[in-house]
Amino acid sequence: MSAELKWLLFVAIGLGTFLLRFLFIYLFGKIAIPDWLRRALRFVPAAALAALVFPALTHPAGHLDLSLHNFRLLAGLGGAIVAWKTRNVLLTILVGMMLLWILEMVFGI
Amino acid sequence: MRMNKDFFAGARGAMPILIGVIPFAMISGVAAVSVGLTFFETVGMSVIVFAGASQLAVFQLMSTGSPWIIMVLTAWVINLRFTMYSATLAPYLQKLSAWQKALLAYMLSDQAFGISLSHFVTNEQVNHRWYYFGAALTIWVAWQISAIIGALLGALVPSSWGFDFAFPLSFMALMFGALRDYPTVLAALVGGIIAVLAKGLPYNIGLVLAICLGIAAGYLAEDLNTRQGASR
């Protein structure tokens, strides 16, 4: 990706994100957030984050790999237990990365 | 000077949460460098976007070579949650000029929202705008400094360490935090499974499709729950 395209990417994301943050603070009293939208927004984090996590574990090299040789899937499942029990980002990264390195060291080529 | 007092109260209120903000911001800085951004680009993005989860999502998509428009759409979808925060905080952030509102809105973060709202609910005698400004600015400054440190450290992390694996791991922790009840769990399952099944679709469009279907699944499940509850 060229440098110009990268900056355009940052500005596009930044502008859109700013509008999402600003919209209802600015429009308060002029327009109410519709009930169906408020209810749908509640599911955005769960759906979006899962959609990023699952394929990153099942498709580490771009194709589906559910075998025991898929170290990212194994380490990811270990990380998921930590994430589930603690909800701690740093601890999940720490344990998941350690598991990946150990698996690669012991069973890797 | 009521205003100053509440500004510093907000800043103090934000302190404990910096334990989570600082490492997350440093990771985002390291991650940016690991996908090939320059130091200047890393800091620029951090200031322009200032939304960690969406930045990490863009890095993950950059490392797998996704098209430009998919990166933008994904980041926007992840940041849709800010409309909820914005709508909830709006009554407290009035009697301000449009520019002041814009500044406060730009600094809105998950943490500033959480700290301010929980403080407002339990303390009525507080200048909301100054308290929020104190908390939000503290988090913003801590985030930017940590991201800069992360970007400097990032150059020292070799790519053979597989640091890109930190993206799904951090999303995982954030995801479990978002699972509050049966409909949110269903939204995550549908979003995740569709993303796996639709991985082969061109332009990584499967990601946006998966998120939309996940949201729809959660919405319908909740709708069904409410109706059953009403008919009982």
Interface residues (C-beta under 8 A of the other chain):
Chain A: M1 A3 L5 K6 W7 L8 L9 F10 V11 A12 I13 G14 G16 T17 F18 L20 R21 F22 L23 F24 I25 Y26 L27 F28 G29 I33 L37 R38 R39 A40 L41 R42 F43 V44 P45 A46 A47 A48 L49 A50 A51 L52 V53 F54 P55 A56 L57 T58 H59 G62 L64 R72 A75 G76 G79 A80 V82 A83 W84 T86 R87 N88 V89 L90 L91 T92 I93 G96 M97 L100 W101 E104
Chain B: G20 P23 F24 I27 L37 E41 G44 M45 I48 V49 F50 A51 A53 S54 A57 V58 Q60 M62 T64 W68 M71 V72 T74 A75 W76 V77 I78 N79 L80 R81 F82 T83 M84 Y85 S86 A87 L89 A90 P91 L93 Q94 A98 K101 A102 L104 A105 Y106 L108 W161 G162 F163 F165 A166 F167 P168 L169 S170 F171 M172 A173 L174 M175 F176 G177 A178 L179 P183 T184 V185 A187 A188 L189 V190 G191 G192 I193 I194 A195 V196 K199 G206 L207 A210 I211 C212 L213 G214 I215 A217 G218 Y219 E222
